Amino acid sequence: MRLAFKHLQKLFALVAVVLLCAGCAGYLPSLESSPWRSVSLPLEVEDITLLDIAFAESNSQHGWLVGSRSTLLETQDGGTTWDAKVLDLDEAKYSLTSVSFAGKEGWVVGQPSLLLHTTDEGKSWSQVPLSEKLPGAPQVITALGPNSAELTTNVGAIYRTQDGGKNWKALVQEAVGVFRNISRSSDGKYVTVSARGNFYSTWEPGADRWVQHNRNSSRRLQNMGFTADGNLWLIARGGELQFTQGDYEAWDEPVNPEFSTSWGLLDLAYRTPDELWVTGGSANLLRSVDGGKTWEKDRSVEDIPSNFYRVVFFDGDKGFVLGQRGTLLKYEGNSQAA
């Protein structure tokens, strides 16, 4: 009996080691050093979610950061330090969802219905009235040039102004409906993910309506966007990534950067044509330097109590991660692979 018991102990120990090794195999290698630094922000309350960031084209050091609770922050040094700006608005607490600049001219939109405009890099902001018949609430604004901007609402209506917001022209006949998120390419294309992640829709300049596409797997969609060459990427539930190659419905095989985790991936951005970063819940930040074939994790930020909702790069050297609880990370240089 004693001999049999010892054999069982050895067997259980062997099984435990095998299971442990199998679990470890799913974890990603760590970055040797992190290129990200946490930035302290002058926020009155912690419960702020940062939603968008932009820099003036006429001055790459002058930028603006927007978020919930009417949060508007300004930097004059490329995002190293920030100052809070108080707007002369009514007492409602707006969620400022988008900011965009072309030259010295900038726009901010928020919810409930709010549109702000500046022609002097933000030294002064004016509130632009919006029609009460506007389908949905303003969601994304894109500055296009002098007095020109493109506005999308949270149900996928698309409008353009060429006179500083006095008049707007509808670009689609029907809105796409409530969506989870929306992304615009540099040449004016859009992609949205439906509110429940069941399908996605695309729109191209000149079309009068959105085109609906079924998702290509059983996993619900989380987020989608455009690569630098105009193809699509998607993030599905369970941390799955996919990319297209020239066709909106011709998807590569799914990629799971880290099988061993249950947290979700939330956003993706390219720093260079081959280097991409992915953000996730519970302060997860991943990097691939070979276009998504292999991955590593920045473990230096894991203790930050925040979900990382967005990652943005303006060029190879200027990048930011935006999250909840007033979290802002600034990219400060290349890191070496582990």
RAVEN-V982352 format. One record per pair of residues at least 6 apart in sequence whose ideal C-beta (glycine too) atoms are under 8 Angstrom apart, sorted by the first residue. I is the first residue (numbers start at 1). J is the second residue. Records with the same first field share a line. If there is no record, write none. Layout:
I=J + J
This chain:
23=260
25=260
26=258 + 259 + 260 + 261
27=258 + 260
28=257 + 258 + 286 + 295 + 296 + 297
29=296 + 297 + 337 + 338
30=296 + 297 + 298 + 299 + 338
31=287 + 296 + 297 + 298 + 299 + 300 + 335 + 336 + 337 + 338
32=335 + 336 + 337 + 338
33=335 + 336
34=298 + 300 + 301 + 335
35=331 + 332 + 333 + 334 + 335
36=285 + 298 + 300 + 301 + 321 + 329 + 330 + 331 + 332
37=329 + 330 + 332
38=301 + 304 + 327 + 328 + 329
39=79 + 80 + 81 + 82 + 328 + 329 + 330
41=65 + 73 + 82 + 326 + 328
42=73 + 82 + 83 + 84
43=71 + 84 + 326
44=84
45=69
46=325 + 326
47=68 + 69 + 325
48=67 + 68 + 69 + 71 + 324 + 325 + 326
49=67 + 68 + 309 + 323 + 324 + 325
50=65 + 66 + 67 + 71 + 309 + 310 + 322 + 323 + 324 + 326 + 327 + 328
51=66 + 67 + 68 + 95 + 96 + 97 + 98 + 309 + 310 + 322
52=65 + 66 + 67 + 96 + 97 + 98 + 99 + 310 + 322
53=63 + 64 + 65 + 66 + 79 + 99 + 312 + 320 + 322
54=63 + 64 + 99 + 100 + 101 + 106
55=61 + 62 + 63 + 64 + 78 + 101 + 314 + 318
56=62 + 63 + 101 + 103 + 104 + 106 + 121 + 122
57=101 + 102 + 103 + 104
58=103 + 104 + 121
59=121
60=78 + 314 + 318
61=75 + 76 + 77 + 78
62=74 + 75 + 76 + 121 + 122
63=74 + 75 + 78 + 79
64=72 + 73 + 74 + 75 + 99 + 101 + 106 + 108 + 122
65=71 + 72 + 73 + 74 + 75 + 82 + 99 + 322 + 328
66=72 + 73 + 96 + 97 + 98 + 99 + 108 + 110
67=95 + 96 + 322 + 326
68=93 + 95 + 96
69=93 + 95
70=87 + 89 + 93 + 94 + 96 + 110
71=84 + 96
72=84 + 85 + 86 + 87 + 96 + 108
73=82 + 83 + 84 + 85
74=82 + 83 + 85 + 122
75=81 + 82 + 83
78=318
79=318 + 320 + 328 + 330
80=330
82=328
85=122
87=116 + 125
89=114 + 127
92=112
94=110 + 111 + 112 + 114
95=110 + 111
96=108 + 109 + 110 + 114
97=109 + 110 + 111 + 138 + 139 + 140
98=107 + 108 + 109 + 138 + 139 + 140 + 141
99=106 + 107 + 108 + 141
100=106 + 107 + 141 + 142 + 143 + 149
101=107 + 121 + 143
102=143 + 144 + 145 + 146 + 148
103=145 + 146
104=118 + 119 + 120 + 121
105=117 + 118 + 119 + 143 + 145 + 146 + 147
106=117 + 118 + 121 + 122 + 143
107=115 + 116 + 117 + 118 + 141 + 143 + 149
108=114 + 115 + 116 + 125 + 141
109=115 + 116 + 138 + 139 + 140 + 141 + 151
110=116 + 138
111=137 + 138 + 139 + 154
112=137
113=130 + 134 + 137 + 138
114=127 + 130 + 138
115=127 + 128 + 129 + 130 + 138 + 141 + 151 + 165
116=125 + 126 + 127 + 128
117=125 + 126 + 127 + 128 + 164 + 165
118=124 + 125 + 126
128=164 + 165
130=138
131=168
134=153 + 157 + 159
135=153 + 155 + 157 + 175
136=153 + 154 + 155 + 156 + 157 + 175
137=153 + 154
138=151 + 152 + 153 + 154
139=152 + 153 + 154 + 182
140=151 + 152 + 182 + 184
141=149 + 150 + 151
142=149 + 150 + 151 + 184
143=149
144=150 + 160
147=161 + 162 + 163 + 164
148=160 + 161 + 162
149=160 + 161 + 165
150=158 + 159 + 160 + 171 + 184 + 188
151=158 + 159 + 160 + 161 + 168
152=158 + 159 + 182 + 184 + 190
153=175
154=178 + 179
155=175 + 176 + 177 + 178 + 179
156=172 + 175 + 176 + 177 + 179 + 182 + 190 + 192 + 201 + 210
157=170 + 172 + 175
158=170 + 171 + 172 + 190 + 203
159=168 + 169 + 170 + 171
160=168 + 169 + 171
161=167 + 168 + 169
171=205
172=203 + 207 + 208 + 209 + 210
173=208 + 209
174=209 + 210
176=192 + 201 + 203 + 210
177=194 + 195
178=194 + 195
179=192 + 193 + 194 + 195 + 201
180=192 + 193 + 194 + 195 + 196 + 197 + 221 + 222 + 223
181=192 + 193 + 223 + 224
182=190 + 191 + 192 + 193
183=190 + 191 + 192 + 223 + 224 + 225 + 226
184=190 + 226
185=226 + 230
186=226
187=205 + 230
188=204 + 205
189=202 + 203 + 204 + 205 + 226 + 230
190=202 + 203
191=200 + 201 + 202 + 203 + 224 + 225 + 226 + 232
192=200 + 201 + 210 + 224
193=200 + 221 + 222 + 223 + 224
194=200 + 201 + 221
196=220
197=215 + 220 + 221 + 222 + 236 + 237
198=215 + 220 + 221
199=212 + 213 + 214 + 215 + 221
200=212 + 213 + 215 + 221 + 224 + 234
201=210 + 211 + 212 + 213
202=210 + 211 + 213 + 248
203=209 + 210 + 211
211=248
213=248 + 249
215=221 + 236
216=242 + 249 + 251
217=236 + 240 + 254
219=236 + 237 + 238 + 240
220=236 + 237
221=234 + 235 + 236 + 237
222=234 + 235 + 236 + 237 + 264 + 265 + 266
223=234 + 235 + 265 + 266 + 267 + 268
224=232 + 233 + 234 + 235
225=232 + 233 + 267 + 268 + 269
226=232 + 233
227=233 + 243 + 270
228=270 + 273
229=273
231=243 + 244 + 245 + 246
232=243 + 244 + 248
233=241 + 242 + 243 + 244 + 268
234=241 + 242 + 243 + 251
235=241 + 264 + 265 + 266 + 267 + 268 + 278
236=242 + 254
237=264
238=256 + 264
239=256 + 257 + 258 + 261 + 263 + 264 + 265 + 280
240=254 + 255 + 256 + 265
241=254 + 255 + 256 + 257 + 265 + 268 + 278 + 292
242=251 + 252 + 253 + 254 + 255
243=251 + 252 + 292
244=250 + 251 + 252
245=252
255=292 + 293
257=265 + 278 + 286 + 288 + 295
258=286 + 295 + 297
261=284
263=280 + 281 + 282 + 284
264=280 + 281
265=278 + 279 + 280 + 284 + 286
266=279 + 280 + 281 + 307 + 308 + 309 + 310
267=278 + 279 + 308 + 309 + 310 + 311
268=276 + 277 + 278 + 279 + 311
269=276 + 277 + 311 + 312 + 313 + 319
270=276 + 313
271=277 + 313 + 316 + 319 + 331
272=316
273=291
274=289 + 290 + 291
275=287 + 288 + 289
276=287 + 288 + 291 + 292
277=285 + 286 + 287 + 311 + 313 + 319
278=285 + 286 + 287 + 288 + 311
279=285 + 286 + 308 + 309 + 310 + 311 + 321 + 323
280=286 + 307 + 308
281=307 + 308
282=302 + 307
283=301 + 302 + 303 + 304 + 305 + 306 + 307 + 308 + 323
284=297 + 302 + 308
285=297 + 298 + 301 + 308 + 311 + 321 + 329
286=295 + 296 + 297 + 298
287=295 + 296 + 297 + 298 + 335
288=294 + 295 + 296
289=337
296=337 + 338
298=335
301=329
304=323 + 327
305=325
306=323 + 324 + 325 + 327
307=323 + 324
308=321 + 322 + 323 + 327 + 329
309=322 + 323 + 324
310=321 + 322 + 323
311=319 + 320 + 321 + 322
312=319 + 320 + 321 + 322
313=319 + 331
317=331 + 333
318=331
319=330 + 331
320=328 + 329 + 330 + 331
321=327 + 328 + 329
322=328
323=329
